[in-house]
Amino acid sequence: MQESLVLYNILTLNASLRSSMTYCDRVLVSNKSAYRDSNGDLGTNPVNRASPVFIRSYWCTLFVEEKGEVKMEKVITFGEIMLRLSTPAFRRFQQADSFDVTYGGAEANVSSSLSGLGLDSFFVTVLPDNDIGSAALAHLKKYDIKTEYIKRAEGRMGVYFLESGTSQRSSKVVYDRAYSALAKSSADTFDWDRILEGADWFHFTGITPALSDSLAEAVSEAIKTAKKKNVKTSCDLNYRKLLWSREKARSVMTPFMEYVDVLFVNEEDADKVFGIKAEDANIEKGDVSATSYQHVAKELHKRFGFELVAITLRESYSASVNGWSGVVFDGKEFVQSRKYDIHIVDRVGGGDAFAAGVIYSHMSNRSLQETVEFAAACSALKHSIPGDFNSVSLDEVEALRKSSGSGRIVR
């Protein structure tokens, strides 16, 4: 990327993007922010961003390549989005006479975060060809997630029920996702050559191959195609004991690691899937530390040769208050983020927001320390937002990363 390319005339910029109907208020050029001024030009000062010249205006992040072309980064995520039914006001299941409705799933959650940060984010799945599937599709579009690779088929939407815990009472999740439209799909449902054409990043989790053998085959084809096309690939292990055994997870996921560049794990997954345990950590008591997971990161890197290993650390003081931080390891340097003491509104999707923060930072060539700080800030903010999706902007993440995190009113 060419450091001297800092200014673009907004009319020229818009002309180059008109085919995709994208109009930009802000451009990220070699990690430098540029804003349009009242004359329609881009400069480094945030002057009159709300210029009335353009009717439609969306935040987007662009990268200016050395040859001077403007290119939006394309990220693909693959997995299942489910209907989420959660008890309101921290009620227990037996107390609830209604449920709050939203949609979510690990890979879709990552896609929503990346879209909010300004990347061109595509979600790949199969939705039932009924009104519930259409509602889920509309929910994705509301967050500017690209849906052109989503298939529709006969079947049902997977559902999960959430009883939100508080204080010393843990949250509970009940899944009802068997025989969903995605789980019933065959491996040849997805044209990975077409989907991954021009892509910069592909992300999946261990949940998708656990849903069916055909989806495990689909993931295998996707990551092999990504490797051929030089597309970076990330994986969040996301072990779910209700979906498969440790032995099955290990046998399926181990060969996949050959094609993975960036691995995300939490306090438990490395142990349950690969038998690599954090020393001197007691997860049940919330006793975790960065030094305990340095061994895990190094062993994962040694075994599989990942470009980057990223681990989230959750210290559970109670269901309502957690300590939250992250660590990353690139084979040479092991760094830790600051720790946030978070008062939880909704913890679902926190790890996915962390993954999105790492992906975004890696794609924008941030340093290792900047990467983990950005990812931790992104995921800390997610804990303050109801629902699975992380509806925060790049500016909000940067503001938290650079501040004390006091939460003062922005006026």
TABELQUI-V752478 format. One record per helix or strand of 2 or more residues. SS is the DSSP state (H for helix, E for strand). FROM is the first residue (numbers start at 1). TO is the last residue. If there is no record, write none. Layout:
ss->SS from->FROM to->TO
ss->SS from->FROM to->TO
This chain:
ss->H from->10 to->20
ss->E from->26 to->29
ss->E from->32 to->36
ss->E from->41 to->43
ss->E from->63 to->64
ss->E from->70 to->71
ss->E from->74 to->78
ss->E from->82 to->87
ss->H from->88 to->90
ss->H from->93 to->95
ss->E from->99 to->104
ss->H from->106 to->116
ss->E from->120 to->124
ss->E from->126 to->128
ss->H from->131 to->142
ss->E from->151 to->153
ss->E from->159 to->163
ss->E from->172 to->176
ss->H from->187 to->189
ss->H from->192 to->195
ss->E from->201 to->205
ss->H from->206 to->211
ss->H from->213 to->228
ss->E from->232 to->236
ss->H from->246 to->259
ss->E from->262 to->265
ss->H from->269 to->274
ss->H from->290 to->304
ss->E from->308 to->316
ss->E from->321 to->329
ss->E from->334 to->336
ss->E from->340 to->343
ss->H from->350 to->363
ss->H from->368 to->382
ss->H from->394 to->402
